[in-house]
Amino acid sequence: MGLLHDEAKNLPPPGIVNRNSVWLGFTGWATAMLHNAINRRPAIKAGVHRQALFITIGWVLGYHLTKIENYKYSKLDRDMKEYIRMHPVEFPETDKKTFSEIVEPFHPIR
């Protein structure tokens, strides 16, 4: 089973560039910079391979966290829709208003 349930395989995959991937990739890069600064090395020039590794690790973790997040939210949505379907008395359907009913007609000032 792993971290994700088998139902999560039916969901579409998240985009490669998403907020979690970008954020954790940046955090990985900042970690490499901090490590260089603590060890009194040139922050940007030293350990470029380590910077790329930390960015990649952060990016992959962010991608998989997004997959877990999407699965949990879709599961909550499914459960909520099922609850609404099972208890129609608590959620009465309202008539949908048209645009003309929402916006008052224009009345010029006389």
N, C-alpha and C positions, 0 to 999 in steps of 0.2 A: 504494500500500500504506500509506504513512504510518507512524505509530508502532505501530499495531496490525495484526496479520495479519488476513487475511480470515476466518479461523476464529473470531476473537474476536467477530465480529458475531453468531454463534450463541449466545453466552452471554447470560444475562439481565443487564440493566443494574444496576449497583450502586445502592443507595439514595442519595437526594440528601444525606441527612445520614449521613456516615460519618466514621470517625476521621481519615482523611487530609484531608478537606474542612474539618472543624472545626479541626484543628491548623493547617493552612496558612492558613485564614481568620483565625485568631487571630494567627498570625505576621505576616500582612499588616497587621492592625490595629496590632500592636505596632511594626511598622516605621514606620507613619505617626506613631505617638506619639513614637517615638525621633527621627524627622526633625523634628517640631515642637519637641521639647526641645533638640535640637542648635541649631536656628535661633532659640532663645529666644522662642518663641511659646507661647501658652496650649496646653497639651498636648491637652486634650479639645475645646476650643471652636474652635480654628483648623483650617482645612482639612478640614471634615467630608466634603466631596465626595471629597477624596483618601483619607480613611479608608475611605469606602464603596467606592471604586475598588480599593484594596489588598485589602480583605476579599473583594470579588468575584473578583479575580484569584487570590487564594490558594484560594478555594473551588473555582473551576473547575479549577485545577491539581490540587488534591487529588482531585477527582472523576475526572479523567482518569488520575491515578496509580493510583487504585483499580481502574480498568478494566484497566490494564496489569498490575497485581498479580494480579487475578483470572484474567486470561488465562494468565500465567506459571504460577500454581499449578495451574490446571486442566490445562495441558499436562503439567506434571510428574506429576500424578495419573494422567493418561491413559497416559503412558509407563510409569509404575510398574505399573499394572494390566496393561498389555500384556506387560511383562517377567515378571510373576507368571504370566500365562496361558501364556507360552512356556516357562517353567521350572517345571513343577509338582513336580518332584522336590525342589527346594530349598525349597518352601513346601507341606508336607503339610497337608491339612485335618485339623483336630482336631475331636473330638466336642464338641458344645456341651453344657455342664453345665446341669442345671436348677437352679432356686433351692434346692430341697431338698437337692441334693448339695453346694451351696456352703456353706450355713448349716447348722451342726451342730444336731441336734435339741436342744430344751431339756431339760436334766437338772437337776431341783431338788436342792438340797443337803439331805442327810439327816442 
